[in-house]
Amino acid sequence: MKRAGNGISLKSITQGEKEMATFLNVIKIIVIVIAALFALTFTVYIFNLDMKLTAAIYPWLNKQYDKVKRDQHL
């Protein structure tokens, strides 16, 4: 008979315990993803990366904007 790492035989684990373990794994993954997203947004906020990106692409945006044909009625 196979034994799990904690000494409990795998056959003695009930279906409910398997479902609970799966549920806890899903919750753990969700918490890790939320923590990673928080860390990413916190880093963007602290280093003001959104405005630095905007400043970097500003010349390209101006060039695109200046190419737009306009109807000038006065």
mmCIF file of the N, C-alpha and C atoms, coordinates in Angstrom:
data_MODEL
# 
_entry.id   MODEL 
# 
loop_
_atom_site.group_PDB 
_atom_site.id 
_atom_site.type_symbol 
_atom_site.label_atom_id 
_atom_site.label_alt_id 
_atom_site.label_comp_id 
_atom_site.label_asym_id 
_atom_site.label_entity_id 
_atom_site.label_seq_id 
_atom_site.pdbx_PDB_ins_code 
_atom_site.Cartn_x 
_atom_site.Cartn_y 
_atom_site.Cartn_z 
_atom_site.occupancy 
_atom_site.B_iso_or_equiv 
_atom_site.pdbx_formal_charge 
_atom_site.auth_seq_id 
_atom_site.auth_comp_id 
_atom_site.auth_asym_id 
_atom_site.auth_atom_id 
_atom_site.pdbx_PDB_model_num 
ATOM 1   N N  . MET A 1 1  ? 0.839   -1.170 0.000   1.00 0.00 ? 1  MET A N  1 
ATOM 2   C CA . MET A 1 1  ? 0.000   0.000  0.000   1.00 0.00 ? 1  MET A CA 1 
ATOM 3   C C  . MET A 1 1  ? 0.892   1.244  0.000   1.00 0.00 ? 1  MET A C  1 
ATOM 4   N N  . LYS A 1 2  ? 0.601   2.205  -0.893  1.00 0.00 ? 2  LYS A N  1 
ATOM 5   C CA . LYS A 1 2  ? 1.377   3.436  -0.972  1.00 0.00 ? 2  LYS A CA 1 
ATOM 6   C C  . LYS A 1 2  ? 1.044   4.328  0.217   1.00 0.00 ? 2  LYS A C  1 
ATOM 7   N N  . ARG A 1 3  ? 2.015   5.090  0.626   1.00 0.00 ? 3  ARG A N  1 
ATOM 8   C CA . ARG A 1 3  ? 1.801   6.012  1.730   1.00 0.00 ? 3  ARG A CA 1 
ATOM 9   C C  . ARG A 1 3  ? 2.146   7.433  1.260   1.00 0.00 ? 3  ARG A C  1 
ATOM 10  N N  . ALA A 1 4  ? 1.342   8.376  1.719   1.00 0.00 ? 4  ALA A N  1 
ATOM 11  C CA . ALA A 1 4  ? 1.616   9.778  1.429   1.00 0.00 ? 4  ALA A CA 1 
ATOM 12  C C  . ALA A 1 4  ? 2.789   10.218 2.293   1.00 0.00 ? 4  ALA A C  1 
ATOM 13  N N  . GLY A 1 5  ? 3.312   11.402 2.043   1.00 0.00 ? 5  GLY A N  1 
ATOM 14  C CA . GLY A 1 5  ? 4.472   11.891 2.770   1.00 0.00 ? 5  GLY A CA 1 
ATOM 15  C C  . GLY A 1 5  ? 4.251   12.018 4.268   1.00 0.00 ? 5  GLY A C  1 
ATOM 16  N N  . ASN A 1 6  ? 3.003   12.194 4.699   1.00 0.00 ? 6  ASN A N  1 
ATOM 17  C CA . ASN A 1 6  ? 2.742   12.371 6.122   1.00 0.00 ? 6  ASN A CA 1 
ATOM 18  C C  . ASN A 1 6  ? 2.399   11.062 6.824   1.00 0.00 ? 6  ASN A C  1 
ATOM 19  N N  . GLY A 1 7  ? 2.561   9.922  6.174   1.00 0.00 ? 7  GLY A N  1 
ATOM 20  C CA . GLY A 1 7  ? 2.334   8.628  6.807   1.00 0.00 ? 7  GLY A CA 1 
ATOM 21  C C  . GLY A 1 7  ? 0.916   8.111  6.685   1.00 0.00 ? 7  GLY A C  1 
ATOM 22  N N  . ILE A 1 8  ? 0.038   8.843  6.054   1.00 0.00 ? 8  ILE A N  1 
ATOM 23  C CA . ILE A 1 8  ? -1.343  8.408  5.875   1.00 0.00 ? 8  ILE A CA 1 
ATOM 24  C C  . ILE A 1 8  ? -1.413  7.625  4.572   1.00 0.00 ? 8  ILE A C  1 
ATOM 25  N N  . SER A 1 9  ? -2.063  6.482  4.602   1.00 0.00 ? 9  SER A N  1 
ATOM 26  C CA . SER A 1 9  ? -2.177  5.703  3.368   1.00 0.00 ? 9  SER A CA 1 
ATOM 27  C C  . SER A 1 9  ? -3.103  6.430  2.410   1.00 0.00 ? 9  SER A C  1 
ATOM 28  N N  . LEU A 1 10 ? -2.779  6.343  1.127   1.00 0.00 ? 10 LEU A N  1 
ATOM 29  C CA . LEU A 1 10 ? -3.548  7.062  0.119   1.00 0.00 ? 10 LEU A CA 1 
ATOM 30  C C  . LEU A 1 10 ? -4.977  6.536  0.011   1.00 0.00 ? 10 LEU A C  1 
ATOM 31  N N  . LYS A 1 11 ? -5.193  5.286  0.350   1.00 0.00 ? 11 LYS A N  1 
ATOM 32  C CA . LYS A 1 11 ? -6.544  4.747  0.270   1.00 0.00 ? 11 LYS A CA 1 
ATOM 33  C C  . LYS A 1 11 ? -7.435  5.276  1.380   1.00 0.00 ? 11 LYS A C  1 
ATOM 34  N N  . SER A 1 12 ? -6.836  5.757  2.486   1.00 0.00 ? 12 SER A N  1 
ATOM 35  C CA . SER A 1 12 ? -7.651  6.237  3.595   1.00 0.00 ? 12 SER A CA 1 
ATOM 36  C C  . SER A 1 12 ? -8.108  7.682  3.391   1.00 0.00 ? 12 SER A C  1 
ATOM 37  N N  . ILE A 1 13 ? -7.617  8.345  2.338   1.00 0.00 ? 13 ILE A N  1 
ATOM 38  C CA . ILE A 1 13 ? -8.051  9.714  2.057   1.00 0.00 ? 13 ILE A CA 1 
ATOM 39  C C  . ILE A 1 13 ? -9.417  9.645  1.383   1.00 0.00 ? 13 ILE A C  1 
ATOM 40  N N  . THR A 1 14 ? -10.367 10.356 1.944   1.00 0.00 ? 14 THR A N  1 
ATOM 41  C CA . THR A 1 14 ? -11.729 10.325 1.404   1.00 0.00 ? 14 THR A CA 1 
ATOM 42  C C  . THR A 1 14 ? -11.850 11.295 0.234   1.00 0.00 ? 14 THR A C  1 
ATOM 43  N N  . GLN A 1 15 ? -12.945 11.173 -0.471  1.00 0.00 ? 15 GLN A N  1 
ATOM 44  C CA . GLN A 1 15 ? -13.215 12.052 -1.610  1.00 0.00 ? 15 GLN A CA 1 
ATOM 45  C C  . GLN A 1 15 ? -13.334 13.501 -1.136  1.00 0.00 ? 15 GLN A C  1 
ATOM 46  N N  . GLY A 1 16 ? -13.948 13.697 0.014   1.00 0.00 ? 16 GLY A N  1 
ATOM 47  C CA . GLY A 1 16 ? -14.092 15.051 0.553   1.00 0.00 ? 16 GLY A CA 1 
ATOM 48  C C  . GLY A 1 16 ? -12.750 15.687 0.861   1.00 0.00 ? 16 GLY A C  1 
ATOM 49  N N  . GLU A 1 17 ? -11.820 14.886 1.386   1.00 0.00 ? 17 GLU A N  1 
ATOM 50  C CA . GLU A 1 17 ? -10.493 15.420 1.668   1.00 0.00 ? 17 GLU A CA 1 
ATOM 51  C C  . GLU A 1 17 ? -9.756  15.777 0.389   1.00 0.00 ? 17 GLU A C  1 
ATOM 52  N N  . LYS A 1 18 ? -9.946  14.988 -0.659  1.00 0.00 ? 18 LYS A N  1 
ATOM 53  C CA . LYS A 1 18 ? -9.322  15.294 -1.952  1.00 0.00 ? 18 LYS A CA 1 
ATOM 54  C C  . LYS A 1 18 ? -9.890  16.592 -2.515  1.00 0.00 ? 18 LYS A C  1 
ATOM 55  N N  . GLU A 1 19 ? -11.217 16.750 -2.396  1.00 0.00 ? 19 GLU A N  1 
ATOM 56  C CA . GLU A 1 19 ? -11.850 17.971 -2.892  1.00 0.00 ? 19 GLU A CA 1 
ATOM 57  C C  . GLU A 1 19 ? -11.378 19.183 -2.099  1.00 0.00 ? 19 GLU A C  1 
ATOM 58  N N  . MET A 1 20 ? -11.230 19.009 -0.783  1.00 0.00 ? 20 MET A N  1 
ATOM 59  C CA . MET A 1 20 ? -10.767 20.109 0.054   1.00 0.00 ? 20 MET A CA 1 
ATOM 60  C C  . MET A 1 20 ? -9.332  20.479 -0.305  1.00 0.00 ? 20 MET A C  1 
ATOM 61  N N  . ALA A 1 21 ? -8.483  19.483 -0.547  1.00 0.00 ? 21 ALA A N  1 
ATOM 62  C CA . ALA A 1 21 ? -7.098  19.749 -0.933  1.00 0.00 ? 21 ALA A CA 1 
ATOM 63  C C  . ALA A 1 21 ? -7.046  20.487 -2.265  1.00 0.00 ? 21 ALA A C  1 
ATOM 64  N N  . THR A 1 22 ? -7.870  20.084 -3.209  1.00 0.00 ? 22 THR A N  1 
ATOM 65  C CA . THR A 1 22 ? -7.937  20.765 -4.505  1.00 0.00 ? 22 THR A CA 1 
ATOM 66  C C  . THR A 1 22 ? -8.411  22.198 -4.331  1.00 0.00 ? 22 THR A C  1 
ATOM 67  N N  . PHE A 1 23 ? -9.436  22.374 -3.510  1.00 0.00 ? 23 PHE A N  1 
ATOM 68  C CA . PHE A 1 23 ? -9.966  23.715 -3.241  1.00 0.00 ? 23 PHE A CA 1 
ATOM 69  C C  . PHE A 1 23 ? -8.893  24.601 -2.615  1.00 0.00 ? 23 PHE A C  1 
ATOM 70  N N  . LEU A 1 24 ? -8.150  24.070 -1.647  1.00 0.00 ? 24 LEU A N  1 
ATOM 71  C CA . LEU A 1 24 ? -7.100  24.856 -1.004  1.00 0.00 ? 24 LEU A CA 1 
ATOM 72  C C  . LEU A 1 24 ? -5.978  25.190 -1.980  1.00 0.00 ? 24 LEU A C  1 
ATOM 73  N N  . ASN A 1 25 ? -5.658  24.280 -2.890  1.00 0.00 ? 25 ASN A N  1 
ATOM 74  C CA . ASN A 1 25 ? -4.645  24.571 -3.908  1.00 0.00 ? 25 ASN A CA 1 
ATOM 75  C C  . ASN A 1 25 ? -5.100  25.689 -4.829  1.00 0.00 ? 25 ASN A C  1 
ATOM 76  N N  . VAL A 1 26 ? -6.379  25.675 -5.202  1.00 0.00 ? 26 VAL A N  1 
ATOM 77  C CA . VAL A 1 26 ? -6.922  26.737 -6.061  1.00 0.00 ? 26 VAL A CA 1 
ATOM 78  C C  . VAL A 1 26 ? -6.880  28.070 -5.328  1.00 0.00 ? 26 VAL A C  1 
ATOM 79  N N  . ILE A 1 27 ? -7.270  28.074 -4.059  1.00 0.00 ? 27 ILE A N  1 
ATOM 80  C CA . ILE A 1 27 ? -7.228  29.303 -3.264  1.00 0.00 ? 27 ILE A CA 1 
ATOM 81  C C  . ILE A 1 27 ? -5.790  29.812 -3.141  1.00 0.00 ? 27 ILE A C  1 
ATOM 82  N N  . LYS A 1 28 ? -4.841  28.894 -2.935  1.00 0.00 ? 28 LYS A N  1 
ATOM 83  C CA . LYS A 1 28 ? -3.436  29.279 -2.819  1.00 0.00 ? 28 LYS A CA 1 
ATOM 84  C C  . LYS A 1 28 ? -2.959  29.933 -4.116  1.00 0.00 ? 28 LYS A C  1 
ATOM 85  N N  . ILE A 1 29 ? -3.328  29.372 -5.251  1.00 0.00 ? 29 ILE A N  1 
ATOM 86  C CA . ILE A 1 29 ? -2.932  29.938 -6.551  1.00 0.00 ? 29 ILE A CA 1 
ATOM 87  C C  . ILE A 1 29 ? -3.541  31.321 -6.739  1.00 0.00 ? 29 ILE A C  1 
ATOM 88  N N  . ILE A 1 30 ? -4.802  31.475 -6.366  1.00 0.00 ? 30 ILE A N  1 
ATOM 89  C CA . ILE A 1 30 ? -5.470  32.779 -6.498  1.00 0.00 ? 30 ILE A CA 1 
ATOM 90  C C  . ILE A 1 30 ? -4.781  33.818 -5.622  1.00 0.00 ? 30 ILE A C  1 
ATOM 91  N N  . VAL A 1 31 ? -4.433  33.452 -4.398  1.00 0.00 ? 31 VAL A N  1 
ATOM 92  C CA . VAL A 1 31 ? -3.747  34.391 -3.503  1.00 0.00 ? 31 VAL A CA 1 
ATOM 93  C C  . VAL A 1 31 ? -2.384  34.767 -4.060  1.00 0.00 ? 31 VAL A C  1 
ATOM 94  N N  . ILE A 1 32 ? -1.653  33.821 -4.625  1.00 0.00 ? 32 ILE A N  1 
ATOM 95  C CA . ILE A 1 32 ? -0.340  34.116 -5.211  1.00 0.00 ? 32 ILE A CA 1 
ATOM 96  C C  . ILE A 1 32 ? -0.474  35.060 -6.396  1.00 0.00 ? 32 ILE A C  1 
ATOM 97  N N  . VAL A 1 33 ? -1.472  34.835 -7.241  1.00 0.00 ? 33 VAL A N  1 
ATOM 98  C CA . VAL A 1 33 ? -1.689  35.704 -8.407  1.00 0.00 ? 33 VAL A CA 1 
ATOM 99  C C  . VAL A 1 33 ? -2.048  37.118 -7.954  1.00 0.00 ? 33 VAL A C  1 
ATOM 100 N N  . ILE A 1 34 ? -2.927  37.236 -6.967  1.00 0.00 ? 34 ILE A N  1 
ATOM 101 C CA . ILE A 1 34 ? -3.313  38.561 -6.468  1.00 0.00 ? 34 ILE A CA 1 
ATOM 102 C C  . ILE A 1 34 ? -2.109  39.269 -5.851  1.00 0.00 ? 34 ILE A C  1 
ATOM 103 N N  . ALA A 1 35 ? -1.292  38.542 -5.094  1.00 0.00 ? 35 ALA A N  1 
ATOM 104 C CA . ALA A 1 35 ? -0.101  39.144 -4.493  1.00 0.00 ? 35 ALA A CA 1 
ATOM 105 C C  . ALA A 1 35 ? 0.884   39.606 -5.563  1.00 0.00 ? 35 ALA A C  1 
ATOM 106 N N  . ALA A 1 36 ? 1.044   38.819 -6.618  1.00 0.00 ? 36 ALA A N  1 
ATOM 107 C CA . ALA A 1 36 ? 1.952   39.201 -7.702  1.00 0.00 ? 36 ALA A CA 1 
ATOM 108 C C  . ALA A 1 36 ? 1.443   40.451 -8.429  1.00 0.00 ? 36 ALA A C  1 
ATOM 109 N N  . LEU A 1 37 ? 0.140   40.506 -8.676  1.00 0.00 ? 37 LEU A N  1 
ATOM 110 C CA . LEU A 1 37 ? -0.430  41.688 -9.331  1.00 0.00 ? 37 LEU A CA 1 
ATOM 111 C C  . LEU A 1 37 ? -0.293  42.923 -8.444  1.00 0.00 ? 37 LEU A C  1 
ATOM 112 N N  . PHE A 1 38 ? -0.501  42.742 -7.143  1.00 0.00 ? 38 PHE A N  1 
ATOM 113 C CA . PHE A 1 38 ? -0.319  43.865 -6.222  1.00 0.00 ? 38 PHE A CA 1 
ATOM 114 C C  . PHE A 1 38 ? 1.122   44.351 -6.248  1.00 0.00 ? 38 PHE A C  1 
ATOM 115 N N  . ALA A 1 39 ? 2.074   43.426 -6.215  1.00 0.00 ? 39 ALA A N  1 
ATOM 116 C CA . ALA A 1 39 ? 3.488   43.805 -6.248  1.00 0.00 ? 39 ALA A CA 1 
ATOM 117 C C  . ALA A 1 39 ? 3.822   44.550 -7.538  1.00 0.00 ? 39 ALA A C  1 
ATOM 118 N N  . LEU A 1 40 ? 3.263   44.091 -8.646  1.00 0.00 ? 40 LEU A N  1 
ATOM 119 C CA . LEU A 1 40 ? 3.504   44.748 -9.931  1.00 0.00 ? 40 LEU A CA 1 
ATOM 120 C C  . LEU A 1 40 ? 2.937   46.165 -9.939  1.00 0.00 ? 40 LEU A C  1 
ATOM 121 N N  . THR A 1 41 ? 1.686   46.336 -9.512  1.00 0.00 ? 41 THR A N  1 
ATOM 122 C CA . THR A 1 41 ? 1.082   47.670 -9.515  1.00 0.00 ? 41 THR A CA 1 
ATOM 123 C C  . THR A 1 41 ? 1.761   48.579 -8.495  1.00 0.00 ? 41 THR A C  1 
ATOM 124 N N  . PHE A 1 42 ? 2.193   48.030 -7.371  1.00 0.00 ? 42 PHE A N  1 
ATOM 125 C CA . PHE A 1 42 ? 2.909   48.826 -6.377  1.00 0.00 ? 42 PHE A CA 1 
ATOM 126 C C  . PHE A 1 42 ? 4.231   49.331 -6.946  1.00 0.00 ? 42 PHE A C  1 
ATOM 127 N N  . THR A 1 43 ? 4.937   48.472 -7.676  1.00 0.00 ? 43 THR A N  1 
ATOM 128 C CA . THR A 1 43 ? 6.199   48.874 -8.292  1.00 0.00 ? 43 THR A CA 1 
ATOM 129 C C  . THR A 1 43 ? 5.970   49.978 -9.330  1.00 0.00 ? 43 THR A C  1 
ATOM 130 N N  . VAL A 1 44 ? 4.922   49.831 -10.132 1.00 0.00 ? 44 VAL A N  1 
ATOM 131 C CA . VAL A 1 44 ? 4.598   50.869 -11.123 1.00 0.00 ? 44 VAL A CA 1 
ATOM 132 C C  . VAL A 1 44 ? 4.296   52.184 -10.419 1.00 0.00 ? 44 VAL A C  1 
ATOM 133 N N  . TYR A 1 45 ? 3.566   52.131 -9.311  1.00 0.00 ? 45 TYR A N  1 
ATOM 134 C CA . TYR A 1 45 ? 3.208   53.343 -8.572  1.00 0.00 ? 45 TYR A CA 1 
ATOM 135 C C  . TYR A 1 45 ? 4.437   53.993 -7.943  1.00 0.00 ? 45 TYR A C  1 
ATOM 136 N N  . ILE A 1 46 ? 5.269   53.212 -7.280  1.00 0.00 ? 46 ILE A N  1 
ATOM 137 C CA . ILE A 1 46 ? 6.427   53.760 -6.562  1.00 0.00 ? 46 ILE A CA 1 
ATOM 138 C C  . ILE A 1 46 ? 7.410   54.427 -7.524  1.00 0.00 ? 46 ILE A C  1 
ATOM 139 N N  . PHE A 1 47 ? 7.675   53.797 -8.647  1.00 0.00 ? 47 PHE A N  1 
ATOM 140 C CA . PHE A 1 47 ? 8.657   54.329 -9.590  1.00 0.00 ? 47 PHE A CA 1 
ATOM 141 C C  . PHE A 1 47 ? 8.036   55.194 -10.679 1.00 0.00 ? 47 PHE A C  1 
ATOM 142 N N  . ASN A 1 48 ? 6.728   55.449 -10.602 1.00 0.00 ? 48 ASN A N  1 
ATOM 143 C CA . ASN A 1 48 ? 6.027   56.317 -11.551 1.00 0.00 ? 48 ASN A CA 1 
ATOM 144 C C  . ASN A 1 48 ? 6.255   55.839 -12.990 1.00 0.00 ? 48 ASN A C  1 
ATOM 145 N N  . LEU A 1 49 ? 6.206   54.535 -13.195 1.00 0.00 ? 49 LEU A N  1 
ATOM 146 C CA . LEU A 1 49 ? 6.546   53.960 -14.492 1.00 0.00 ? 49 LEU A CA 1 
ATOM 147 C C  . LEU A 1 49 ? 5.511   54.272 -15.568 1.00 0.00 ? 49 LEU A C  1 
ATOM 148 N N  . ASP A 1 50 ? 4.261   54.499 -15.174 1.00 0.00 ? 50 ASP A N  1 
ATOM 149 C CA . ASP A 1 50 ? 3.250   54.803 -16.185 1.00 0.00 ? 50 ASP A CA 1 
ATOM 150 C C  . ASP A 1 50 ? 3.549   56.133 -16.877 1.00 0.00 ? 50 ASP A C  1 
ATOM 151 N N  . MET A 1 51 ? 3.956   57.138 -16.117 1.00 0.00 ? 51 MET A N  1 
ATOM 152 C CA . MET A 1 51 ? 4.270   58.432 -16.725 1.00 0.00 ? 51 MET A CA 1 
ATOM 153 C C  . MET A 1 51 ? 5.600   58.389 -17.473 1.00 0.00 ? 51 MET A C  1 
ATOM 154 N N  . LYS A 1 52 ? 6.525   57.551 -17.016 1.00 0.00 ? 52 LYS A N  1 
ATOM 155 C CA . LYS A 1 52 ? 7.793   57.404 -17.741 1.00 0.00 ? 52 LYS A CA 1 
ATOM 156 C C  . LYS A 1 52 ? 7.549   56.741 -19.094 1.00 0.00 ? 52 LYS A C  1 
ATOM 157 N N  . LEU A 1 53 ? 6.654   55.781 -19.134 1.00 0.00 ? 53 LEU A N  1 
ATOM 158 C CA . LEU A 1 53 ? 6.299   55.156 -20.407 1.00 0.00 ? 53 LEU A CA 1 
ATOM 159 C C  . LEU A 1 53 ? 5.607   56.160 -21.317 1.00 0.00 ? 53 LEU A C  1 
ATOM 160 N N  . THR A 1 54 ? 4.701   56.953 -20.752 1.00 0.00 ? 54 THR A N  1 
ATOM 161 C CA . THR A 1 54 ? 4.015   57.975 -21.541 1.00 0.00 ? 54 THR A CA 1 
ATOM 162 C C  . THR A 1 54 ? 5.012   58.975 -22.110 1.00 0.00 ? 54 THR A C  1 
ATOM 163 N N  . ALA A 1 55 ? 5.977   59.399 -21.312 1.00 0.00 ? 55 ALA A N  1 
ATOM 164 C CA . ALA A 1 55 ? 6.994   60.339 -21.793 1.00 0.00 ? 55 ALA A CA 1 
ATOM 165 C C  . ALA A 1 55 ? 7.843   59.715 -22.892 1.00 0.00 ? 55 ALA A C  1 
ATOM 166 N N  . ALA A 1 56 ? 8.080   58.423 -22.810 1.00 0.00 ? 56 ALA A N  1 
ATOM 167 C CA . ALA A 1 56 ? 8.899   57.758 -23.825 1.00 0.00 ? 56 ALA A CA 1 
ATOM 168 C C  . ALA A 1 56 ? 8.173   57.654 -25.164 1.00 0.00 ? 56 ALA A C  1 
ATOM 169 N N  . ILE A 1 57 ? 6.856   57.445 -25.143 1.00 0.00 ? 57 ILE A N  1 
ATOM 170 C CA . ILE A 1 57 ? 6.122   57.291 -26.403 1.00 0.00 ? 57 ILE A CA 1 
ATOM 171 C C  . ILE A 1 57 ? 5.459   58.593 -26.852 1.00 0.00 ? 57 ILE A C  1 
ATOM 172 N N  . TYR A 1 58 ? 5.622   59.663 -26.082 1.00 0.00 ? 58 TYR A N  1 
ATOM 173 C CA . TYR A 1 58 ? 4.995   60.945 -26.423 1.00 0.00 ? 58 TYR A CA 1 
ATOM 174 C C  . TYR A 1 58 ? 5.395   61.460 -27.803 1.00 0.00 ? 58 TYR A C  1 
ATOM 175 N N  . PRO A 1 59 ? 6.675   61.419 -28.187 1.00 0.00 ? 59 PRO A N  1 
ATOM 176 C CA . PRO A 1 59 ? 7.027   61.892 -29.538 1.00 0.00 ? 59 PRO A CA 1 
ATOM 177 C C  . PRO A 1 59 ? 6.324   61.083 -30.637 1.00 0.00 ? 59 PRO A C  1 
ATOM 178 N N  . TRP A 1 60 ? 6.215   59.779 -30.456 1.00 0.00 ? 60 TRP A N  1 
ATOM 179 C CA . TRP A 1 60 ? 5.516   58.953 -31.443 1.00 0.00 ? 60 TRP A CA 1 
ATOM 180 C C  . TRP A 1 60 ? 4.034   59.312 -31.493 1.00 0.00 ? 60 TRP A C  1 
ATOM 181 N N  . LEU A 1 61 ? 3.434   59.537 -30.336 1.00 0.00 ? 61 LEU A N  1 
ATOM 182 C CA . LEU A 1 61 ? 2.020   59.927 -30.303 1.00 0.00 ? 61 LEU A CA 1 
ATOM 183 C C  . LEU A 1 61 ? 1.805   61.268 -31.000 1.00 0.00 ? 61 LEU A C  1 
ATOM 184 N N  . ASN A 1 62 ? 2.698   62.227 -30.767 1.00 0.00 ? 62 ASN A N  1 
ATOM 185 C CA . ASN A 1 62 ? 2.582   63.530 -31.433 1.00 0.00 ? 62 ASN A CA 1 
ATOM 186 C C  . ASN A 1 62 ? 2.704   63.389 -32.943 1.00 0.00 ? 62 ASN A C  1 
ATOM 187 N N  . LYS A 1 63 ? 3.644   62.551 -33.393 1.00 0.00 ? 63 LYS A N  1 
ATOM 188 C CA . LYS A 1 63 ? 3.825   62.355 -34.830 1.00 0.00 ? 63 LYS A CA 1 
ATOM 189 C C  . LYS A 1 63 ? 2.557   61.773 -35.449 1.00 0.00 ? 63 LYS A C  1 
ATOM 190 N N  . GLN A 1 64 ? 1.968   60.796 -34.777 1.00 0.00 ? 64 GLN A N  1 
ATOM 191 C CA . GLN A 1 64 ? 0.721   60.204 -35.271 1.00 0.00 ? 64 GLN A CA 1 
ATOM 192 C C  . GLN A 1 64 ? -0.407  61.234 -35.274 1.00 0.00 ? 64 GLN A C  1 
ATOM 193 N N  . TYR A 1 65 ? -0.493  62.030 -34.206 1.00 0.00 ? 65 TYR A N  1 
ATOM 194 C CA . TYR A 1 65 ? -1.554  63.031 -34.099 1.00 0.00 ? 65 TYR A CA 1 
ATOM 195 C C  . TYR A 1 65 ? -1.407  64.096 -35.170 1.00 0.00 ? 65 TYR A C  1 
ATOM 196 N N  . ASP A 1 66 ? -0.188  64.505 -35.468 1.00 0.00 ? 66 ASP A N  1 
ATOM 197 C CA . ASP A 1 66 ? 0.050   65.548 -36.465 1.00 0.00 ? 66 ASP A CA 1 
ATOM 198 C C  . ASP A 1 66 ? -0.271  65.079 -37.883 1.00 0.00 ? 66 ASP A C  1 
ATOM 199 N N  . LYS A 1 67 ? -0.272  63.765 -38.142 1.00 0.00 ? 67 LYS A N  1 
ATOM 200 C CA . LYS A 1 67 ? -0.578  63.235 -39.462 1.00 0.00 ? 67 LYS A CA 1 
ATOM 201 C C  . LYS A 1 67 ? -2.075  63.234 -39.768 1.00 0.00 ? 67 LYS A C  1 
ATOM 202 N N  . VAL A 1 68 ? -2.905  63.369 -38.758 1.00 0.00 ? 68 VAL A N  1 
ATOM 203 C CA . VAL A 1 68 ? -4.353  63.277 -38.935 1.00 0.00 ? 68 VAL A CA 1 
ATOM 204 C C  . VAL A 1 68 ? -4.843  64.468 -39.748 1.00 0.00 ? 68 VAL A C  1 
ATOM 205 N N  . LYS A 1 69 ? -5.615  64.174 -40.817 1.00 0.00 ? 69 LYS A N  1 
ATOM 206 C CA . LYS A 1 69 ? -6.203  65.236 -41.638 1.00 0.00 ? 69 LYS A CA 1 
ATOM 207 C C  . LYS A 1 69 ? -7.371  65.861 -40.881 1.00 0.00 ? 69 LYS A C  1 
ATOM 208 N N  . ARG A 1 70 ? -7.421  67.182 -40.924 1.00 0.00 ? 70 ARG A N  1 
ATOM 209 C CA . ARG A 1 70 ? -8.473  67.877 -40.201 1.00 0.00 ? 70 ARG A CA 1 
ATOM 210 C C  . ARG A 1 70 ? -9.260  68.768 -41.151 1.00 0.00 ? 70 ARG A C  1 
ATOM 211 N N  . ASP A 1 71 ? -10.505 68.882 -40.829 1.00 0.00 ? 71 ASP A N  1 
ATOM 212 C CA . ASP A 1 71 ? -11.388 69.809 -41.545 1.00 0.00 ? 71 ASP A CA 1 
ATOM 213 C C  . ASP A 1 71 ? -11.401 71.113 -40.750 1.00 0.00 ? 71 ASP A C  1 
ATOM 214 N N  . GLN A 1 72 ? -10.815 72.170 -41.308 1.00 0.00 ? 72 GLN A N  1 
ATOM 215 C CA . GLN A 1 72 ? -10.713 73.424 -40.552 1.00 0.00 ? 72 GLN A CA 1 
ATOM 216 C C  . GLN A 1 72 ? -11.743 74.427 -41.064 1.00 0.00 ? 72 GLN A C  1 
ATOM 217 N N  . HIS A 1 73 ? -12.832 74.517 -40.325 1.00 0.00 ? 73 HIS A N  1 
ATOM 218 C CA . HIS A 1 73 ? -13.871 75.483 -40.648 1.00 0.00 ? 73 HIS A CA 1 
ATOM 219 C C  . HIS A 1 73 ? -13.874 76.573 -39.588 1.00 0.00 ? 73 HIS A C  1 
ATOM 220 N N  . LEU A 1 74 ? -13.773 77.792 -40.041 1.00 0.00 ? 74 LEU A N  1 
ATOM 221 C CA . LEU A 1 74 ? -13.783 78.916 -39.095 1.00 0.00 ? 74 LEU A CA 1 
ATOM 222 C C  . LEU A 1 74 ? -15.056 79.688 -39.179 1.00 0.00 ? 74 LEU A C  1 
# 
